[in-house]
């Protein structure tokens, strides 16, 4: 079936990246550009050494990693491409490594690429091949302006981006932008959150059961999303992301052993929603919120997330619920096998996020 085939492919696909790579591009009125890449220094050093045919020693601190990365500048440049109006440029490169702030953090590499925008150039394109999953690319076209953010696949070239300063966005434009960002964080970039919502749906496709669970999940993640964005709570992604994966696994495993909704399930979904809200906040912090329309952006991002979740439920209903949910074999042939695939995927993500 198409639905189960989709889930098989999901087992082989990664969830969204856990904030290990961020790219911020700045253009200024003096016709210069700066590209700031923030990424995991150890991961980058390992990839550079592998490309050069070597192997990185374990346990290196920031002081010892920095010269190793700096020595591989030519290798690094081969997977980074900056173009203006289709013509490649060679930027100057600066490197700074920052030690981890705590035991759960990685050594941060901040790489700055700088140069002059060619005379007459109006469009910029970017490609970064040192990550293989989605990352946030933010572009600021003038001082004080809100960066425009898109998600880009590792190695893919961005769409052309204007280097010319734009007028400040009004409230409705900001609302639309963050509504779309919230939606696309679920579809197509939030595979882990998508599988959690599918897990909620699979236990019972009855509207009342689904609405109870989705309402609890929505209320919970709205609370922690808001508290996190206002700086009232701050839990490291290295803790939040593995626990989110475990929450997906738990819901899927419970689907295998339960045939109907129990009262405690709604409470657990609420608790798991608190965790997912902190995950949403981590992504939103990377994207940034405009100071002038902070509340507008926060609310519309959350609405976009809800629209994405309701779309997942709607698609699940159209693909399997509407046609087969009342059949006697629905649980044995669809709900249980699909939940098993979700559980396997989630356990793999848990291992990946803890140890890889």
C-alpha positions in Angstrom: 0.0 0.0 0.0 1.1 3.5 -0.7 0.8 4.5 3.0 3.0 1.7 4.2 5.5 2.3 1.4 5.8 5.9 2.5 6.6 4.7 6.0 9.2 2.3 4.8 11.0 5.1 3.0 10.7 7.2 6.2 12.8 4.5 8.1 15.6 5.2 5.7 15.3 9.0 5.9 16.8 11.3 8.5 14.7 13.7 10.6 15.4 17.4 10.5 18.9 18.4 11.5 19.4 19.3 15.2 20.7 22.8 14.6 24.3 21.8 13.9 24.7 24.1 10.9 23.5 27.7 10.4 24.4 30.1 7.6 23.8 33.9 7.9 24.5 36.1 4.9 24.8 39.9 5.3 25.0 42.5 2.5 25.7 46.2 3.2 25.5 49.5 1.5 29.3 49.5 0.8 28.6 46.6 -1.6 30.4 44.0 0.5 29.1 40.6 1.7 29.8 38.4 4.7 28.7 34.8 5.0 28.9 33.4 8.6 28.7 29.6 8.9 28.3 28.1 12.4 28.7 24.4 12.6 30.0 21.5 14.7 33.8 21.8 14.5 34.6 18.1 15.2 32.2 16.9 12.5 33.7 19.3 10.0 37.3 18.4 10.8 36.4 14.7 10.4 34.9 15.2 7.0 37.9 17.3 5.9 40.4 14.7 7.1 38.4 11.9 5.3 38.5 13.9 2.0 42.2 14.3 2.4 42.7 10.6 3.0 43.4 10.9 6.8 41.6 10.1 10.0 40.9 12.6 12.8 42.3 11.7 16.3 39.7 11.4 19.0 39.2 13.8 21.9 40.8 16.9 20.3 39.9 20.2 21.9 39.3 23.6 20.2 42.9 24.7 20.4 44.1 21.6 18.5 41.1 21.4 16.0 41.5 25.0 14.8 44.9 24.6 13.0 43.7 21.3 11.5 40.7 22.9 9.9 42.7 25.9 8.9 45.2 23.7 7.1 42.4 22.2 5.0 41.2 25.5 3.6 41.6 24.4 -0.1 39.5 21.2 0.6 36.9 23.3 2.4 36.6 25.7 -0.5 35.8 22.9 -3.0 32.3 22.4 -1.4 31.4 26.0 -0.9 30.2 28.1 -3.8 29.3 31.8 -3.8 28.1 33.3 -7.1 26.9 36.7 -8.1 24.8 36.8 -11.3 26.1 33.3 -12.0 29.8 34.1 -11.7 31.8 32.5 -8.9 33.8 34.6 -6.5 36.6 33.6 -4.1 36.0 35.1 -0.6 38.6 35.6 2.1 38.1 33.1 4.9 38.3 33.6 8.7 38.0 30.8 11.3 37.2 30.9 15.0 36.6 27.9 17.3 34.6 28.2 20.5 34.9 25.6 23.3 31.7 23.9 24.3 29.7 25.8 27.0 28.7 22.6 28.8 29.1 18.8 28.6 26.2 18.5 26.2 27.5 21.0 23.7 29.8 20.6 20.8 32.9 22.7 19.8 31.5 25.5 17.6 33.3 26.5 14.4 32.4 29.9 13.1 33.7 30.5 9.5 33.4 33.9 7.9 33.6 34.4 4.2 34.0 38.0 3.1 34.5 40.0 -0.1 33.2 42.7 -2.4 30.1 42.3 -4.4 31.0 42.6 -8.1 30.0 45.9 -9.7 26.6 45.8 -11.2 25.7 42.4 -9.7 22.2 42.1 -8.4 21.7 38.4 -7.5 23.5 36.0 -5.1 23.4 32.2 -5.1 24.9 29.9 -2.4 25.8 26.2 -2.1 27.3 24.5 0.9 28.4 20.8 0.6 29.7 20.1 4.1 26.3 19.0 5.5 24.0 16.4 3.9 20.7 17.4 5.5 18.6 20.6 5.7 20.0 23.7 7.3 18.7 27.2 7.7 20.0 29.9 5.3 19.2 33.4 6.5 19.9 36.5 4.4 19.9 40.1 5.6 20.0 42.7 2.8 20.5 45.8 4.9 21.3 47.1 8.5 18.5 46.5 10.9 16.4 44.4 8.5 14.8 41.1 9.4 16.7 38.2 7.8 14.8 36.2 5.2 15.2 32.5 6.1 14.8 29.4 3.9 15.6 25.8 4.4 18.2 24.4 2.0 19.3 20.8 1.4 23.0 20.2 1.9 24.9 20.5 -1.4 21.9 22.2 -3.2 22.3 25.6 -4.7 19.9 28.3 -3.4 17.5 30.2 -5.6 18.9 33.6 -6.7 18.6 36.1 -3.9 18.6 39.8 -4.4 21.5 41.7 -2.9 19.6 45.0 -3.0 18.1 46.3 0.2 14.4 45.9 0.5 11.7 47.8 2.3 10.9 46.6 5.8 8.2 43.9 5.8 4.8 44.9 7.2 2.9 42.9 9.8 0.9 40.8 7.2 4.0 39.9 5.3 5.8 38.8 8.4 2.7 36.8 9.5 2.6 35.0 6.1 6.3 34.3 6.2 6.2 32.7 9.6 3.0 30.8 8.9 4.7 29.2 5.9 7.9 28.5 8.0 5.8 26.8 10.6 3.9 24.7 8.0 7.1 23.6 6.2 8.7 22.7 9.5 6.1 19.9 9.6 5.7 19.2 5.9 8.2 18.4 4.5 11.1 19.1 7.0 9.7 17.8 10.2 9.6 14.0 9.6 9.9 13.3 13.3 6.9 15.5 14.3 5.0 14.1 11.3 5.5 10.5 12.5 4.4 11.5 16.0 1.1 12.9 14.7 0.6 9.7 12.6 1.2 7.7 15.7 -1.6 9.7 17.4 -3.9 9.0 14.5 -3.2 5.3 14.1 -4.4 4.2 17.6 -7.9 5.2 16.7 -9.0 7.0 13.6 -12.3 8.1 15.3 -12.6 11.9 15.1 -13.2 12.3 18.8 -10.2 10.3 19.9 -7.9 12.1 17.4 -9.2 15.5 18.5 -8.6 14.8 22.2 -5.0 13.9 21.6 -4.3 16.6 19.1 -5.8 19.2 21.4 -3.6 18.1 24.3 -0.5 18.1 22.0 -1.3 21.5 20.6 -1.9 23.1 24.1 1.3 21.6 25.4 3.7 22.5 22.7 2.2 26.0 22.5 3.1 26.5 26.2 6.8 25.4 25.9 7.2 27.2 22.5 6.2 30.5 24.1 8.2 30.0 27.3 11.3 29.0 25.4 11.1 32.0 23.0 10.7 34.4 25.9 13.8 32.8 27.5 11.9 31.4 30.6 13.1 27.9 29.9 16.1 26.6 28.1 16.8 22.9 27.6 19.7 21.9 25.4 18.9 20.3 22.0 21.2 17.4 22.9 18.6 16.5 25.6 15.4 17.5 23.9 15.9 15.8 20.5 16.7 12.3 21.8 13.7 12.5 24.1 11.4 13.6 21.3 12.6 10.5 19.3 11.8 8.4 22.4 8.3 9.9 22.6 7.6 8.9 19.0 8.8 5.4 19.8 6.6 5.2 22.9 3.4 6.2 21.1 4.1 3.8 18.3 4.8 0.9 20.6 1.7 1.7 22.6 -0.3 1.5 19.4 0.9 -2.1 18.9 -0.3 -3.2 22.4 -3.4 -1.1 22.8 -6.5 -1.4 20.6 -8.4 1.7 22.0 -7.6 5.1 23.6 -7.0 5.0 27.3 -7.4 7.9 29.6 -3.6 8.1 30.4 -2.8 8.4 26.7 -4.1 12.0 26.5 -2.0 13.0 29.5 1.1 11.4 28.0 0.5 13.1 24.7 0.3 16.4 26.6 3.7 15.7 28.3 5.2 14.8 25.0 3.8 17.9 23.5 5.8 20.0 26.0 9.0 18.3 24.7 8.0 18.9 21.0 7.4 22.6 21.8 11.0 22.9 23.0 12.0 21.3 19.7 9.9 23.8 17.7 11.5 26.6 19.8 15.0 25.4 18.9 14.2 25.7 15.2 12.5 29.1 15.6 15.5 30.5 17.6 17.7 29.5 14.6 15.4 31.3 12.2 15.1 34.3 14.4 12.1 36.5 15.2 11.7 40.2 14.2 11.8 42.4 17.2 9.1 44.7 15.9 6.6 41.8 15.4 7.8 39.2 17.9 4.3 38.1 19.0 3.0 38.1 15.4 5.8 35.9 14.2 5.5 33.5 17.2 1.8 33.1 16.9 1.8 32.6 13.1 4.7 30.1 13.3 2.6 28.1 15.8 -0.5 28.3 13.5 1.6 27.1 10.7 2.7 24.1 12.8 -0.9 23.4 13.5 -1.9 23.6 9.9 0.9 21.1 9.1 -0.2 18.7 11.7 -3.9 18.9 10.6 -2.7 18.3 7.0 -0.9 15.1 8.1 -4.0 13.9 9.8 -6.2 14.8 6.8 -3.9 13.0 4.4 -3.8 9.9 6.7 -7.6 9.9 6.7 -7.9 10.3 2.9 -5.2 7.5 2.2 -6.3 4.9 4.8 -8.9 6.1 7.3 -11.8 7.0 4.9 -11.5 3.7 3.0 -10.4 1.1 5.5 -10.5 2.3 9.1 -13.8 0.5 9.7 -12.7 -2.8 8.3 -12.0 -5.7 10.7 -8.5 -6.1 9.3 -7.5 -2.4 9.6 -5.6 -2.8 12.9 -3.8 -6.0 12.0 -2.8 -4.9 8.4 -2.3 -1.2 8.7 -2.2 0.3 12.2 0.1 -2.3 13.8 2.6 -2.6 10.9 2.7 1.2 10.4 3.3 1.7 14.1 6.1 -0.9 14.1 7.8 1.0 11.3 7.4 4.3 13.1 8.9 2.7 16.3 11.9 1.3 14.4 12.5 4.7 12.8 12.2 6.5 16.2 14.5 4.1 18.0 17.1 4.6 15.3 16.8 8.4 15.6 17.2 8.0 19.4 20.5 6.1 18.9 21.6 8.6 16.2 20.9 11.6 18.3 22.7 10.2 21.4 25.7 8.6 19.9 26.3 9.8 16.3 
